[in-house]
Amino acid sequence: MAIGRRGILAGGAALWVGAPANLRAQSTSKVNVGHGMAMHGEPKYPADAGPPEFVNPDAPKGGAVKFGALGTYDSLHPFTLKGVPAAGIGNLWETLCRQSPDEAFTVYGLIAETIEWPDDRSWVAFTLRPQARWHDNTPVTPEDVVFSFDILKSKGKPNYAAYYADVLKAEKTGEAKVHFTFRNDKNRELPLILGQLPILPSKWWQGKDFEKVSLEPALGSGPYKVDTFDVGRSITYRRVADWWARDLWLNRGRNNFDTLRYDYYRDNTIIFEAFKGGETDIRRENSGRNWTIGYKDLPAVADGRIQRAEIAHENPTPMQGFVFNTRRDMFKDRNVRQAIGLMYDFEWQNKNLSYGFYQRTRSYFGNCELEAKGLPSPAELKILEPLRAKIPDEVFTAEFDPPKTDGSGNIREQVRQAIPLLKAAGWEIKNGKMTDRNGRKLAFEILLNDAAFEKMALPVKQNLDRIGVDMTIRTVDTSQYQRRTDNYDFDMVIDVWGESLSPGNEQRDFWGSKAADIPGGRNTIGIKDPAIDQLVDLIIAAPDRESLITSTRCLDRVLSWHMFVIPQFYSGKALVAYWNRFGRPAKTAKYEPLAFDSWWVDEARDRALTSRDEKKT
């Protein structure tokens, strides 16, 4: 995510603030103070605004909701690389700020009451709310903030170290104030990124090993506590009735359920069966095929007991695809990646497996103004020309568009294109197998953690057989999958990168050279490319929206033409099915269409549903 240019006070104007003496030497820029901060422009909502239109401030509290979760879990500690954390565990802790779901990238103070920053963004300071409390009713302190930053950066998951790489230190500078000093003024989203810092209780962690898997429910400050759990099978959270932040304007109408329960199932097919049987309440649907035919003959859908909704949103469509691990020698050559990509017949799969529900993904930043279209603009060429010798030639000559078929299943043309590409990379068909000069066969494994993905992988395997390439499919449990992917022990996986309208520091974690060797990082591909590093740095340092868009489009072109991923598909809508006992806001936020934390139990609907079920039994 990226950041904004100025904050505002309740009166709407930025103020000069006298910086502490020990900070004045760091920056001569005007200092702004505000209740919120936007990456570009100003926050939409004033201080102590009324409830946003995408929540119901009068939503009743109470009732329970049950979700289905895939796989298993073995930890209640989500901040370390070890273990598989329980679903929903993030509800225990709050952050300094809350991101607005209907603005590109704006944060508003949550634990923090005010934010201070200079125009050059060389530092940021947060003043904490006096009412911010842990669940034991002790105050959240500046010492907790400093501890959280230090421990997450040094011992937390790798993405924290990547996001905060340009933060030199955090220090208490007042009774309720914490100041963060930056390496320079080039990373303009850092103040907002630090606003997303989860705050942990320093006293609770004293004497404990932060890097160790833990099943002890930690002290939190969030809207829920752990109530009960059965390791690997289920976990239930209970709403904190006297939660300190319940009456803040940005929280009214949220966190309405008394309990949240997550039940774990072996695969998505079983989760769907559990939903149909009323064992879970809400299902976010990710299968176009299932959405089209899976609910078709259900009596509960026909009589209205199960409701379905397709909710449009304005989020960039994520890049989901078959991902090459370029740490493997066989995938270092782009010709090999391109040839294998030709064997993915999206049109046939979409027609036969998904009833034509999806569209083909063609961008890492699709469905928004960040997407690269046509040929590079003059502004883009100013960035790309100095990199010409380091990036694919096609960046300058063609718009990226994945190959298309007629959907018949006949891929002779794709085969004719793929074989010469493999030959150029040193592979030839010998005795029916694609073989290199040393006699090594071109063979690889795709690692999956959900049997449902096998339907997507099998047609690719069959097409690869036609050109003598062996692809094996291996589906493993959640724990083994995480262990192997954390250590990059795979040839190919299916992965997805969700993007925001304001890309920034997370791009280093996705594509940066330094992230490629960090266990548990998000650089699944293993990219180590100086040109891509330069483009990411330009995005992070973008001084305004126009330059951010231009730099992002350049990155989109370069990533796409490297063919690191075989793009799959997207729908452009959020799909949700639920038992008709809930109310939800009439309007959804542009960038958070399925905000379950704003739903509530509708007593009349719940009684009617229960009554009908009792009559049926």
TORKE-497955 format. One line per 5 residues: number of its first residue (from 0); their letters; for each residue y, z, x of C-alpha. Coordinates in Angstrom, 2 decimals, padded with zeros to 5 digits. Layout:
N
NUM) a) Y/Z/X; ...;
//
This chain:
617
0) maigr) 000.00/000.00/000.00; 003.61/-000.45/001.10; 006.97/001.29/000.53; 010.44/001.18/-000.99; 013.95/001.16/000.33;
5) rgila) 015.74/004.07/-001.33; 015.05/007.19/-003.36; 017.21/008.53/-006.19; 018.32/011.87/-007.50; 018.48/012.89/-011.15;
10) ggaal) 021.95/011.39/-011.25; 020.65/008.11/-009.80; 022.52/008.08/-006.48; 021.33/008.60/-002.93; 023.03/011.42/-001.00;
15) wvgap) 024.03/012.11/002.54; 022.12/015.17/003.69; 022.78/017.01/006.90; 019.54/016.71/008.90; 018.38/019.81/010.79;
20) anlra) 019.78/019.93/014.31; 016.40/019.32/015.91; 015.98/016.09/013.91; 019.40/014.49/014.21; 018.62/012.84/017.52;
25) qstsk) 015.73/010.97/015.97; 017.78/008.82/013.63; 021.38/007.99/012.87; 020.53/006.42/009.49; 021.77/007.82/006.21;
30) vnvgh) 019.36/010.38/004.77; 018.20/009.96/001.18; 016.86/012.67/-001.10; 014.94/011.93/-004.27; 012.24/012.97/-006.68;
35) gmamh) 010.51/009.65/-006.09; 010.44/006.72/-003.68; 009.73/003.01/-004.12; 008.57/000.56/-001.50; 011.20/-001.98/-002.50;
40) gepky) 014.09/-001.19/-004.78; 014.33/002.10/-006.65; 011.93/004.17/-008.79; 011.72/003.23/-012.45; 011.70/006.78/-013.83;
45) padag) 014.46/009.38/-013.40; 013.75/012.98/-012.49; 012.05/014.91/-015.31; 011.65/011.74/-017.31; 009.96/011.71/-020.67;
50) ppefv) 006.27/010.81/-020.78; 005.58/007.17/-019.78; 004.68/004.78/-022.59; 001.10/004.39/-021.30; 000.13/007.97/-022.17;
55) npdap) 000.07/009.94/-025.43; 002.01/013.16/-024.74; 000.57/014.69/-027.91; -003.06/014.01/-026.99; -005.14/017.04/-027.97;
60) kggav) -006.97/019.02/-025.33; -010.66/019.77/-025.71; -014.09/018.26/-026.00; -016.40/016.76/-023.42; -017.12/013.36/-021.90;
65) kfgal) -020.25/012.16/-020.10; -020.32/009.38/-017.51; -023.25/007.64/-015.84; -023.27/007.53/-012.03; -025.42/005.38/-009.77;
70) gtyds) -027.75/006.75/-007.11; -027.40/010.33/-005.95; -025.14/012.77/-004.09; -025.67/015.53/-001.55; -022.17/016.87/-000.87;
75) lhpft) -019.12/018.40/-002.56; -016.99/017.62/000.49; -015.52/014.09/000.14; -013.28/014.15/003.21; -015.94/013.79/005.91;
80) lkgvp) -018.07/010.80/006.81; -021.29/012.78/006.47; -023.13/012.95/003.17; -022.64/011.26/-000.20; -019.95/013.05/-002.22;
85) aagig) -020.36/013.79/-005.92; -018.61/011.53/-008.42; -015.36/012.97/-009.73; -014.98/015.50/-006.92; -011.44/014.28/-006.22;
90) nlwet) -010.28/016.05/-009.39; -010.24/019.31/-007.44; -007.24/018.52/-005.25; -003.73/017.22/-005.70; -001.55/015.17/-003.38;
95) lcrqs) 002.07/015.54/-002.33; 003.02/012.70/-004.69; 001.50/010.70/-007.52; 001.58/006.91/-007.53; 003.01/005.22/-010.60;
100) pdeaf) 000.46/002.94/-012.32; 003.09/000.62/-013.77; 005.10/-000.06/-010.58; 004.04/-002.10/-007.58; 004.25/000.87/-005.21;
105) tvygl) 006.30/003.88/-006.21; 005.42/007.54/-005.76; 006.84/010.59/-007.52; 006.71/014.15/-006.29; 003.73/016.19/-007.46;
110) iaeti) 003.08/019.08/-005.09; 006.32/017.92/-003.51; 009.46/018.52/-005.56; 011.72/016.30/-003.43; 011.36/013.68/-000.70;
115) ewpdd) 013.82/013.09/002.15; 013.94/010.05/004.42; 016.45/008.08/006.49; 017.22/004.45/005.75; 015.33/003.41/008.89;
120) rswva) 012.29/005.39/007.73; 011.65/006.97/011.09; 010.61/010.25/009.44; 010.00/011.84/006.06; 010.19/015.40/004.77;
125) ftlrp) 008.75/016.96/001.61; 009.98/020.12/-000.10; 007.18/021.75/-002.09; 007.41/022.87/-005.70; 007.55/026.66/-005.99;
130) qarwh) 005.04/026.56/-008.88; 002.37/024.63/-006.91; -000.70/026.87/-006.88; -004.31/026.97/-005.79; -006.90/027.87/-008.38;
135) dntpv) -006.80/031.51/-007.16; -003.08/031.54/-008.12; -001.84/031.71/-004.51; 000.94/029.26/-003.54; 000.45/025.94/-001.80;
140) tpedv) 002.35/026.33/001.47; 003.82/024.14/004.19; 001.07/025.51/006.44; -001.49/023.98/004.04; 000.24/020.60/004.31;
145) vfsfd) 000.33/020.69/008.12; -003.32/021.79/008.21; -004.35/019.00/005.83; -002.64/016.32/007.88; -004.01/017.57/011.20;
150) ilksk) -007.60/018.10/010.04; -007.87/014.83/008.10; -006.43/012.79/010.95; -008.67/014.42/013.58; -011.90/015.14/011.66;
155) gkpny) -011.70/013.36/008.32; -012.99/009.95/007.30; -011.85/007.14/009.63; -009.34/005.70/007.16; -007.12/008.78/007.52;
160) aayya) -006.74/008.28/011.26; -005.97/004.60/010.63; -003.37/005.26/007.94; -001.64/008.02/009.90; -001.88/006.42/013.35;
165) dvlka) 001.91/006.06/013.54; 002.60/009.69/012.58; 003.20/011.75/015.71; 003.23/015.20/014.14; 003.69/017.33/011.05;
170) ektge) 005.65/020.57/011.23; 007.07/023.23/008.96; 010.88/023.05/009.06; 011.79/025.38/006.20; 010.37/027.97/003.83;
175) akvhf) 008.98/025.19/001.61; 009.54/022.08/003.72; 007.29/019.93/005.92; 008.65/017.24/008.25; 006.64/014.25/009.55;
180) tfrnd) 007.81/012.49/012.71; 006.88/008.82/013.18; 006.19/006.85/016.33; 008.95/004.37/015.45; 010.68/002.81/012.46;
185) knrel) 008.35/-000.22/012.18; 005.88/001.19/009.64; 008.02/001.18/006.53; 005.42/002.38/004.05; 004.51/005.53/005.96;
190) plilg) 006.63/007.88/003.81; 004.77/006.72/000.71; 001.39/006.80/002.43; 002.04/010.42/003.42; 002.90/011.13/-000.21;
195) qlpil) -000.75/010.28/-000.98; -002.00/012.96/001.44; -004.53/015.27/-000.32; -003.55/018.88/000.32; -006.36/021.27/001.27;
200) pskww) -006.23/025.10/001.48; -006.05/026.14/005.12; -007.22/029.69/004.34; -010.40/028.48/002.62; -011.39/026.35/005.61;
205) qgkdf) -010.94/029.09/008.20; -014.22/029.61/010.03; -015.86/026.59/008.38; -017.05/023.38/010.05; -014.94/020.62/008.46;
210) ekvsl) -017.29/017.88/009.63; -020.37/019.41/008.04; -021.85/018.44/004.66; -021.10/021.18/002.15; -022.38/022.06/-001.32;
215) epalg) -019.97/024.97/-001.71; -017.25/024.14/-004.28; -013.99/024.35/-002.39; -010.75/025.96/-003.53; -008.56/023.36/-005.16;
220) sgpyk) -005.20/022.82/-006.84; -006.15/020.03/-009.25; -006.73/019.85/-012.99; -010.49/020.57/-012.79; -012.92/022.94/-011.09;
225) vdtfd) -016.63/022.50/-010.43; -018.43/024.18/-013.32; -022.15/023.50/-012.78; -024.18/021.08/-010.71; -027.76/020.05/-010.03;
230) vgrsi) -027.72/018.40/-006.59; -028.33/014.68/-006.81; -028.81/014.77/-010.59; -025.63/015.87/-012.33; -022.30/017.62/-011.93;
235) tyrrv) -019.89/019.06/-014.51; -016.21/019.85/-014.04; -014.20/022.21/-016.26; -010.50/021.81/-017.01; -008.21/024.47/-015.54;
240) adwwa) -006.46/025.75/-018.66; -003.49/027.24/-016.79; -003.15/024.40/-014.29; 000.23/024.70/-012.60; 001.15/021.00/-013.00;
245) rdlwl) 000.14/020.50/-016.64; 003.73/020.37/-017.96; 005.23/018.03/-015.35; 006.55/014.85/-016.96; 004.06/012.65/-015.10;
250) nrgrn) 001.08/014.74/-016.27; 001.81/015.18/-019.97; -000.96/013.55/-022.00; -003.38/013.43/-019.06; -006.51/015.43/-018.16;
255) nfdtl) -007.38/016.12/-021.78; -011.15/016.73/-021.72; -012.39/020.30/-021.35; -015.39/019.08/-019.35; -016.30/015.98/-017.37;
260) rydyy) -020.01/015.45/-016.74; -021.57/012.87/-014.42; -025.31/012.20/-014.78; -027.00/010.21/-012.03; -029.42/007.34/-012.62;
265) rdnti) -031.51/005.19/-010.30; -029.95/001.83/-011.18; -027.46/000.20/-013.54; -030.15/-000.95/-015.96; -031.14/002.66/-016.59;
270) ifeaf) -027.48/003.66/-016.90; -027.05/001.03/-019.60; -030.12/002.29/-021.45; -028.73/005.82/-021.26; -025.44/004.61/-022.70;
275) kgget) -027.17/002.79/-025.57; -029.07/006.00/-026.34; -025.88/008.08/-026.43; -026.68/009.97/-023.22; -023.39/008.78/-021.72;
280) dirre) -020.13/008.18/-023.59; -018.15/005.56/-021.67; -019.31/002.57/-019.67; -017.21/000.33/-017.51; -019.01/-002.99/-017.59;
285) nsgrn) -019.23/-005.05/-014.41; -021.72/-007.68/-015.53; -020.47/-010.71/-017.42; -024.01/-011.47/-018.54; -024.53/-007.98/-019.92;
290) wtigy) -021.12/-008.03/-021.60; -021.99/-011.33/-023.27; -025.53/-010.65/-024.47; -026.47/-007.03/-023.68; -024.57/-005.55/-026.62;
295) kdlpa) -025.19/-008.43/-029.00; -027.98/-006.97/-031.12; -027.17/-003.26/-030.85; -026.93/-001.62/-034.31; -024.34/000.83/-032.94;
300) vadgr) -022.06/-002.09/-032.03; -022.58/-003.75/-035.42; -021.68/-000.63/-037.38; -018.78/000.39/-035.16; -020.27/003.45/-033.49;
305) iqrae) -019.86/001.69/-030.14; -016.48/000.08/-029.47; -015.81/-002.59/-026.85; -012.51/-003.58/-025.30; -011.33/-006.28/-022.91;
310) iahen) -008.14/-004.99/-021.35; -005.92/-007.43/-019.48; -004.19/-006.16/-016.35; -001.78/-007.35/-013.68; -003.67/-006.15/-010.62;
315) ptpmq) -004.46/-008.58/-007.84; -008.05/-009.69/-008.26; -010.24/-008.16/-005.54; -012.11/-010.15/-002.95; -015.79/-009.64/-003.69;
320) gfvfn) -018.42/-011.60/-001.86; -021.37/-011.91/000.47; -020.07/-010.46/003.72; -021.12/-011.62/007.17; -021.39/-008.93/009.82;
325) trrdm) -019.76/-010.79/012.71; -021.05/-008.16/015.11; -024.29/-010.16/014.86; -024.40/-013.06/017.32; -025.68/-015.54/014.74;
330) fkdrn) -022.59/-015.02/012.57; -019.96/-015.28/015.28; -019.80/-019.08/014.84; -017.71/-020.15/011.85; -019.87/-023.25/011.41;
335) vrqai) -022.85/-021.01/010.62; -020.85/-018.97/008.11; -019.54/-022.12/006.45; -023.00/-023.68/006.22; -024.51/-020.60/004.61;
340) glmyd) -021.56/-020.41/002.23; -022.33/-023.92/001.01; -025.67/-022.65/-000.28; -023.98/-020.35/-002.81; -023.92/-022.41/-006.01;
345) fewqn) -021.36/-020.45/-008.01; -021.17/-022.96/-010.85; -024.93/-022.83/-011.48; -025.05/-019.03/-011.25; -022.03/-018.57/-013.51;
350) knlsy) -023.51/-020.85/-016.16; -027.08/-019.58/-016.04; -026.69/-015.92/-015.13; -023.26/-015.02/-016.51; -022.81/-017.42/-019.46;
355) gfyqr) -019.71/-018.94/-017.88; -017.88/-015.63/-018.03; -016.37/-015.61/-014.53; -013.95/-017.60/-012.38; -014.52/-018.24/-008.67;
360) trsyf) -012.55/-016.06/-006.29; -010.41/-018.10/-003.90; -008.05/-015.54/-002.39; -007.97/-012.05/-000.94; -004.83/-011.45/-003.05;
365) gncel) -005.61/-013.49/-006.16; -003.88/-013.47/-009.53; -000.45/-012.50/-008.16; 002.49/-013.75/-006.11; 000.81/-012.71/-002.84;
370) eakgl) -001.85/-015.42/-003.17; -001.57/-018.38/-000.77; -001.36/-021.68/-002.65; -000.83/-025.24/-001.52; 000.23/-025.79/002.09;
375) pspae) 002.22/-023.23/004.10; 005.90/-022.96/003.21; 008.59/-023.32/005.90; 008.88/-019.52/006.02; 005.13/-019.21/006.51;
380) lkile) 005.12/-021.87/009.21; 007.62/-019.84/011.24; 004.95/-017.13/011.42; 001.91/-019.37/011.75; 003.08/-021.94/014.31;
385) plrak) 003.11/-019.49/017.26; -000.51/-018.65/016.34; -001.69/-022.25/015.99; -004.10/-022.15/018.92; -005.64/-018.89/017.69;
390) ipdev) -006.33/-019.66/014.03; -008.33/-022.33/012.16; -006.70/-025.78/012.06; -007.22/-025.99/008.30; -004.61/-023.26/007.80;
395) ftaef) -002.00/-025.96/008.40; -003.64/-028.93/006.70; -005.41/-027.78/003.53; -005.31/-025.26/000.72; -008.36/-023.02/000.82;
400) dppkt) -010.67/-023.63/-002.12; -014.38/-022.71/-002.11; -016.82/-025.63/-002.46; -017.75/-026.65/-005.99; -020.92/-028.09/-007.54;
405) dgsgn) -021.63/-029.69/-010.89; -023.63/-026.64/-012.01; -026.87/-028.61/-012.38; -028.63/-026.81/-009.52; -028.76/-030.02/-007.50;
410) ireqv) -027.11/-029.18/-004.17; -028.05/-032.25/-002.14; -024.41/-032.83/-001.19; -024.06/-029.24/000.02; -027.23/-029.61/002.08;
415) rqaip) -025.86/-032.79/003.66; -022.74/-030.89/004.71; -024.53/-027.73/005.88; -027.08/-029.24/008.27; -024.52/-030.94/010.57;
420) llkaa) -022.50/-027.70/010.68; -025.57/-025.80/011.84; -026.38/-028.51/014.36; -022.87/-028.21/015.80; -023.57/-024.49/016.23;
425) gweik) -026.78/-025.19/018.17; -029.38/-025.03/015.36; -031.88/-027.70/014.31; -034.79/-027.85/011.87; -038.12/-027.60/013.70;
430) ngkmt) -041.32/-027.27/011.73; -039.30/-026.60/008.63; -037.27/-023.74/010.15; -033.71/-023.71/011.47; -034.21/-022.98/015.18;
435) drngr) -032.01/-022.70/018.25; -032.75/-024.05/021.73; -034.47/-020.78/022.68; -036.87/-021.02/019.76; -035.17/-018.28/017.77;
440) klafe) -035.27/-018.76/013.99; -032.10/-018.42/011.90; -033.10/-015.46/009.74; -031.17/-012.53/008.35; -031.36/-009.71/005.81;
445) illnd) -028.98/-008.94/002.96; -028.79/-005.19/002.33; -028.20/-004.06/-001.27; -027.90/-000.68/-003.01; -028.36/-001.90/-006.58;
450) aafek) -031.28/-003.93/-007.93; -028.84/-005.73/-010.23; -027.43/-007.55/-007.20; -030.80/-009.11/-006.50; -030.15/-011.63/-009.29;
455) malpv) -027.09/-012.80/-007.37; -028.87/-012.97/-004.02; -032.14/-014.68/-005.06; -030.64/-018.12/-005.86; -028.88/-018.11/-002.48;
460) kqnld) -032.17/-017.28/-000.77; -033.87/-020.18/-002.58; -031.15/-022.62/-001.57; -031.23/-021.44/002.05; -034.99/-022.06/002.12;
465) rigvd) -034.18/-025.74/001.61; -032.42/-025.91/004.97; -034.93/-023.75/006.85; -032.88/-020.53/006.87; -034.76/-017.32/006.02;
470) mtirt) -032.85/-014.71/004.05; -034.70/-011.55/003.08; -033.42/-009.21/000.37; -033.70/-005.47/000.86; -032.58/-002.93/-001.76;
475) vdtsq) -032.36/000.71/-000.63; -031.22/003.99/-002.14; -027.61/005.15/-002.05; -028.00/007.54/000.88; -029.74/005.02/003.12;
480) yqrrt) -027.26/002.32/002.17; -024.30/004.49/003.08; -025.91/005.56/006.32; -026.60/001.98/007.38; -023.25/000.57/006.32;
485) dnydf) -021.35/003.45/007.93; -023.02/002.43/011.22; -022.75/-001.33/010.52; -026.53/-001.62/010.65; -026.85/-004.74/008.50;
490) dmvid) -026.64/-008.52/008.68; -025.06/-009.16/005.30; -023.93/-007.01/002.37; -022.01/-007.51/-000.85; -018.63/-005.82/-000.52;
495) vwges) -015.31/-005.78/-002.30; -011.73/-005.19/-001.16; -009.29/-004.16/-003.83; -005.67/-004.97/-003.08; -002.38/-003.72/-004.44;
500) lspgn) 000.84/-005.61/-005.06; 002.25/-003.87/-002.01; -000.22/-004.23/000.88; 000.39/-002.22/004.02; -001.39/000.25/006.29;
505) eqrdf) -004.78/-000.20/004.61; -004.85/-003.75/006.00; -005.45/-002.29/009.47; -008.46/-000.46/008.10; -009.72/-003.66/006.41;
510) wgska) -009.19/-006.23/009.17; -007.80/-004.51/012.30; -009.53/-004.75/015.66; -009.43/-001.00/016.26; -011.18/-000.34/012.95;
515) adipg) -014.14/-002.59/013.79; -015.89/000.01/015.94; -015.08/003.13/013.92; -018.12/004.34/011.95; -017.57/004.46/008.22;
520) grnti) -014.51/002.23/008.30; -013.61/-000.58/005.92; -013.70/-003.40/008.48; -017.16/-004.32/007.21; -016.88/-007.78/008.72;
525) gikdp) -016.26/-006.51/012.25; -013.09/-008.56/012.78; -011.54/-008.33/016.24; -008.84/-010.95/016.24; -005.41/-010.56/017.90;
530) aidql) -003.83/-013.12/015.57; -004.98/-011.20/012.50; -003.73/-007.97/014.08; -000.30/-009.59/014.47; -000.23/-010.68/010.84;
535) vdlii) -001.21/-007.20/009.67; 001.58/-005.69/011.80; 004.08/-008.05/010.17; 002.97/-006.92/006.71; 003.34/-003.26/007.62;
540) aapdr) 006.79/-003.79/009.15; 008.09/-006.09/006.36; 011.69/-005.00/005.65; 011.87/-006.49/002.15; 009.75/-007.93/-000.64;
545) eslit) 010.29/-011.56/000.36; 009.06/-011.07/003.92; 006.12/-009.01/002.65; 005.04/-011.86/000.36; 005.38/-014.44/003.13;
550) strcl) 003.41/-012.40/005.68; 000.67/-011.59/003.16; 000.23/-015.24/002.23; -000.19/-016.06/005.92; -002.87/-013.40/006.28;
555) drvls) -004.60/-014.69/003.14; -004.80/-018.22/004.59; -006.15/-017.09/007.95; -008.79/-014.74/006.52; -009.95/-017.36/004.03;
560) whmfv) -010.30/-020.19/006.56; -012.24/-017.99/008.97; -014.91/-017.85/006.23; -015.85/-014.25/006.93; -016.90/-013.87/003.29;
565) ipqfy) -018.61/-016.10/000.75; -016.30/-015.45/-002.23; -017.99/-014.61/-005.51; -016.14/-014.17/-008.80; -013.70/-012.24/-010.97;
570) sgkal) -012.90/-011.91/-014.68; -009.22/-010.89/-014.78; -009.99/-008.25/-017.42; -011.26/-004.69/-017.40; -014.31/-004.36/-019.65;
575) vaywn) -015.16/-001.04/-021.28; -017.62/000.08/-023.95; -017.53/003.56/-025.47; -018.91/005.62/-028.30; -016.31/005.83/-031.03;
580) rfgrp) -015.32/009.47/-030.60; -012.28/008.91/-028.41; -008.62/008.13/-028.74; -006.74/006.22/-026.08; -003.08/005.26/-025.59;
585) aktak) -001.87/002.24/-027.54; -000.48/000.69/-024.36; -002.08/000.62/-020.92; -000.36/000.70/-017.56; -000.05/-002.69/-015.88;
590) yepla) -002.00/-001.67/-012.78; -004.36/000.97/-014.17; -005.98/-000.47/-017.32; -008.85/002.03/-017.57; -007.09/005.34/-017.09;
595) fdsww) -009.80/007.59/-018.56; -007.72/010.64/-017.65; -005.34/009.65/-020.49; -008.10/009.42/-023.14; -008.97/012.29/-025.48;
600) vdear) -011.58/013.36/-028.03; -010.47/012.38/-031.54; -011.85/015.15/-033.74; -012.07/013.04/-036.92; -013.94/010.24/-035.14;
605) dralt) -016.16/012.69/-033.35; -017.11/014.41/-036.63; -017.78/011.06/-038.30; -019.94/009.89/-035.41; -021.88/013.14/-035.30;
610) srdek) -022.37/013.06/-039.06; -023.74/009.51/-038.96; -026.10/010.36/-036.12; -027.39/013.41/-038.01; -028.05/011.32/-041.11;
615) kt) -029.99/008.78/-039.04; -032.25/011.52/-037.66;
//
